[in-house]
Amino acid sequence: MNARGFTLLEVLVALAILGIAIVASIQGFAQGLRLLKLSGDHQEAMLIADEKLRELVTPTEGREDGVQQRYQWSRTVTKVPTPELSDTPRPVQWAVFQLEVQVRWDERREVTLTTLRTLATNPSGTPLSGTPPIAPGLTPPGRMPTTAVPRR
């Protein structure tokens, strides 16, 4: 008899291969969803850190902690020593501050943003309000000099 078809062994091998392929693809999709959630959490933490850096208008040394949604944040402001800026007596002094914001979530996850900010002060260290007077030709720290180019 000349029977055509698959044997039981061939069917079992085909089902085993199909089962392994399906399990691997489901695990791949699940890993992709986990990474998508982690990416969203990381983006949200970066937005909170950026917001906490930008909302500080006049920096003063110290530490501040808080909670926003499910994220814990801490902001640390330290004054950077700049003897080259304070050695010469001037009506306007410049103070440089380092701002650091750490945002934590999910026990082990954390992002940190750090930046520097300059602040005009009088010689006693009190911040000046408004734009400080700048001598002609001098550029305050943190700003690039601008030059006007005449049009032809």
N, C-alpha and C positions, 0 to 999 in steps of 0.2 A: 504494500500500500504506500502510496506516495502522498503523504499528508503535508499540507502547507500550513504554516502558522508559527507561533512562538511557543517555546517550551516554558514551563513554569519557572525555571531558573532564569531565563532571559527576562521574563516579566518582573521577577523580584529584583533583579539587578537594575532594570530601568526605573522601577519605583524608588529604589534606594538612591539612585543618582538624582532623580527628580526631587525627592525629599530633601537631600543635602542642598541642592540649588535653591529651593524655596526658603529654607531656614537661613541660608547665607544672605539672600536678598532682603529678607525681613530684618535681619540684624543690621544690614547696611542702612536701610531706611530708618531704623530706630536710632542708630548712631547719628545720622544726619539730623534728626529731630532734636536730639540732645545738644548737638553743636549749635543748632539754630537758636535754641533757648539760651545757651550759654552766651552766644554772641549778642542776643538781645539784652541780657542782663549786663554784660560788659558795656554795651553802648549806653544803657540807662545810667550806669555808675559813672561813666565818663561825662555824661551830660550834667549829672549832679555835681561832680567835682568842678567842672567848668563854671557852673552857676555859682558855686561857693567862692571861687576865685574872683569872679567878676563882680559879685555884690559887695565886695570889700572896697570902699572908695578911699578911705583914709586909713591906711594900715597902722596898727599899733601892736607892739610886741605882746604875745600871749598865745593861749591855746583855747579853742572853742570846740565843743563836741555837740552833736545832734543826731537826730534820726529823721529820715525822710523816706516814707513808704517802708520798705523792708530793708533799707540800706542805712548803716551807721556811718557817719562821717566825722572827721576831725580836721580842723584847720589850725595850722601852726604858723605864726608870724614871728620871724626873728630879724633883728637888725643886723645887716652885714657891715662889718667894720670897713670903712673906706678912708684911711688916713690921707690919701691923696686928694680927696674932696674937701676935707675939713682942716687941712694944715694952713691954708691961707685965709685970712679974715675977709669975709664978704658980707654984704647985707643979706644975701640969700644963700643959704647952705642947702646941700642936697643930701638926703638920707636914702639909703638903699635898703629895701626890705626883701627878704626871701619869704614867699608865701608857698606853703605846701598843704595840699588837701589829700587826705586818704579816705577812700570809700571802701567799706567792707560789707560783704554779704555771704551767705551760705557757708559759715564757719571758716572756710579756707580761701575764699576769693577776695581779692583786693586790687584796687588800682590807686595809683598815686600821681598827682599832677603837681609840678613845682614850677614857679616862675619868679622873676625878680620885678620889683616895682620901685620907681624913684618917687620921692616926695620932697617938695620944696618946703624948707623950714626957715625960721629966722635963726639967728645965732644961738638963741637959748634952747632951740630944739622944738619949738611950737610950730605945728603945721601952718602954712600960709593958706589963706583962702583965695580963690581966683588964680589968675595967671601971674606968676611972679615977674618982676621987672628983670629983663635980661639986657646986659650991656651989648651994644652993637658989635656984631661979629662973633659973639659967643653963642654956643649951642648948649642947652642944658643936657645933662647925661640922659641917655635913653632916647634921644631924638637925633635923627640924621639932619645935617645941615641942608637947607634948601637954597637953591640959587635960581634966580630968574634969568631966563634966556630971552633976549629981545627977539621979536619976530622981524623978519625981513620983508 
